[in-house]
């Protein structure tokens, strides 16, 4: 591990950790409100997916240990954890719920911006290796990344509860498969 990689990884990890902390705190707050509002499984499935994708993203950062780092690479690498933090803030904000809103209605309200942010996150991480110069434009992992973008587009356009549950389940299964079958070791796709 080079010194510059360690230096960059600290900042990216901090931004990612703040987002994960917000996510976990938000889930705990929602669970704490369970007596005053009905728990909805859909936002909790999305929270599990966000937690999992944050872990996969951090694990994948090892691919970048040999990058010839420049500020534009660093800035681009900060986009993904920043987008995850925005998604977590949208998903598990308890302000509206504490004010009396229903969890289901609150998810319906934030669904479109949440899906757009997660689609943007998926696009950013799909091409980060190519942008920083450690992988080719097309990799074996690219179809899964594009599948995930498609799932977020479906989540943004399909408003029904059943469709949302299917999309959330497919995203969670996709991330589980990605973590356990594709990114089972750090640097699985890097140099």
C-alpha positions in Angstrom: 0.0 0.0 0.0 1.4 3.3 -1.0 1.3 6.4 1.3 -0.8 8.4 -1.1 -3.4 5.5 -1.3 -3.6 5.4 2.5 -4.0 9.1 2.6 -6.8 9.1 0.1 -8.5 6.1 1.6 -8.8 7.8 5.0 -10.9 10.6 3.6 -13.0 8.3 1.4 -13.5 6.0 4.4 -14.5 8.9 6.7 -17.2 10.1 4.3 -18.4 6.5 3.9 -18.4 5.9 7.6 -20.4 9.0 8.3 -23.1 7.8 5.8 -23.2 4.3 7.4 -23.4 5.9 10.8 -26.4 8.0 9.7 -28.0 4.9 8.1 -27.6 2.8 11.3 -28.8 5.6 13.5 -31.8 6.2 11.3 -32.8 2.5 11.4 -32.4 2.5 15.1 -34.6 5.6 15.4 -37.3 4.0 13.1 -37.3 0.9 15.3 -37.5 3.1 18.4 -40.7 4.7 16.9 -42.3 1.3 16.4 -44.9 1.9 19.1 -46.1 5.2 17.5 -46.0 4.1 13.9 -46.3 0.9 11.9 -42.9 -0.5 10.8 -42.7 -0.9 7.0 -40.4 -3.7 5.7 -39.6 -1.9 2.5 -37.4 0.9 3.9 -35.7 -1.6 6.1 -34.8 -3.8 3.1 -33.5 -0.7 1.4 -31.5 0.1 4.5 -30.0 -3.4 4.4 -29.1 -2.9 0.8 -27.4 0.4 1.5 -25.4 -1.1 4.3 -24.3 -4.0 2.1 -23.4 -1.8 -0.9 -21.4 0.5 1.4 -19.4 -2.6 2.6 -18.9 -3.8 -1.0 -17.8 -0.3 -2.1 -15.2 0.0 0.7 -14.0 -3.6 0.0 -13.6 -2.7 -3.7 -11.4 0.3 -2.9 -8.4 -2.0 -2.7 -8.6 -2.1 -6.5 -7.2 1.4 -6.5 -4.0 0.8 -4.6 -1.9 1.2 -7.7 -3.5 4.3 -9.1 -1.3 7.2 -10.1 -3.4 9.6 -8.0 -4.4 13.1 -9.1 -6.9 15.4 -7.5 -9.6 14.7 -10.1 -9.4 11.0 -9.3 -9.7 11.8 -5.6 -12.7 14.1 -6.2 -14.4 11.5 -8.3 -13.8 8.8 -5.7 -15.5 11.0 -3.1 -18.7 11.1 -5.2 -19.8 7.5 -4.3 -19.7 7.8 -0.5 -21.2 11.3 -0.7 -24.1 9.9 -2.8 -24.6 7.0 -0.3 -24.8 9.5 2.5 -27.5 11.4 0.6 -29.4 8.2 -0.1 -29.2 7.2 3.6 -30.3 10.6 4.7 -33.3 10.4 2.4 -34.2 6.8 3.4 -34.0 6.9 7.2 -34.9 10.4 8.1 -37.2 10.2 11.0 -38.2 13.9 11.1 -41.4 13.4 9.2 -42.3 10.2 11.0 -41.8 11.9 14.4 -44.1 14.6 13.1 -46.8 12.0 12.5 -46.2 10.8 9.0 -46.7 7.2 8.0 -43.4 5.3 7.1 -45.0 4.0 3.9 -46.1 7.5 2.8 -42.7 8.9 3.7 -41.0 6.3 1.6 -43.4 7.1 -1.3 -42.5 10.7 -0.9 -38.7 10.2 -1.1 -38.8 7.2 -3.5 -38.0 9.1 -6.7 -35.0 11.2 -5.3 -33.7 8.1 -3.5 -33.8 6.0 -6.6 -32.2 8.8 -8.7 -29.4 9.2 -6.1 -28.8 5.4 -6.0 -28.8 5.2 -9.8 -26.2 8.0 -9.9 -24.2 6.1 -7.3 -24.3 2.9 -9.4 -23.1 4.8 -12.5 -20.3 6.5 -10.5 -19.0 3.2 -9.1 -19.5 1.3 -12.4 -16.9 3.5 -14.1 -14.6 4.6 -11.3 -12.0 1.9 -12.1 -12.0 3.0 -15.8 -11.8 6.7 -14.9 -8.8 6.2 -12.5 -7.1 3.9 -15.0 -7.1 0.5 -13.3 -9.7 -1.3 -15.5 -10.9 -1.3 -19.1 -14.2 0.3 -20.1 -15.9 -3.1 -20.2 -15.4 -5.7 -17.5 -17.0 -8.9 -16.4 -18.7 -7.0 -13.6 -20.2 -4.3 -15.8 -23.4 -6.3 -16.7 -24.2 -6.6 -13.0 -23.5 -2.9 -12.5 -25.8 -2.0 -15.4 -28.5 -4.4 -14.1 -28.4 -2.5 -10.8 -28.8 0.9 -12.5 -31.8 -0.7 -14.3 -33.3 -1.8 -11.0 -33.0 1.8 -9.7 -34.7 3.1 -12.8 -37.4 0.6 -12.3 -37.7 1.7 -8.7 -38.0 5.3 -9.8 -40.7 4.6 -12.4 -42.8 1.8 -10.8 -44.9 3.2 -8.0 -46.9 0.1 -6.8 -46.1 -1.5 -3.5 -45.7 -4.9 -5.0 -43.3 -3.6 -7.7 -41.3 -1.7 -5.1 -41.0 -4.8 -2.9 -39.8 -6.8 -6.0 -37.2 -4.1 -6.9 -35.9 -3.9 -3.3 -35.6 -7.7 -3.1 -33.8 -7.9 -6.4 -31.4 -5.1 -5.4 -30.6 -6.9 -2.1 -30.1 -10.3 -3.8 -27.9 -8.6 -6.4 -25.7 -7.0 -3.7 -25.5 -10.3 -1.8 -24.4 -12.1 -5.0 -21.9 -9.3 -5.8 -20.4 -9.4 -2.4 -20.2 -13.2 -2.0 -19.5 -14.3 -5.5 -17.7 -11.5 -7.3 -16.0 -9.4 -4.7 -15.1 -12.2 -2.2 -11.5 -11.0 -1.9 -10.3 -7.4 -1.9 -8.9 -6.3 -5.3 -10.9 -8.9 -7.1 -10.9 -6.7 -10.2 -7.9 -4.5 -9.6 -4.3 -4.8 -10.7 
